Amino acid sequence: MVNTARGEVALQIDGERYVLCLTLGALAEIEALFDGAVETRLKTLGARDLLAVLLALLRGGGHAISEAELRASRLDLNAAARAVAACFEAAL
């Protein structure tokens, strides 16, 4: 279940439901990844950056999925981008 009061968003990956959450830890990870230019970089995310942000949000949601596992999964990138955007909108 997602806790909308906490800003959680659900995403299907390989037929399983995962929870994304923009925690302080996830935000710090994303800020480090983008050298503090989060807002600018989020506006023009490429596939590689999208996966990195998605991994941080998955960890924020309590999932220990690796980058290799995520890359090997069947992931709808459009759905992932919408879920990432929804996660930021819900948290802010």
Buried (B, 14 or more C-beta within 10 A) or exposed (E): EBEEEBBBBBBBBEEEEBBBBBBEEBBEBBBEBBEEEBEEBBEEBEEEBBBBBBBBBBBBBEBEBEEEEBEEEEBEEEEBBEBBEBBBEBBE
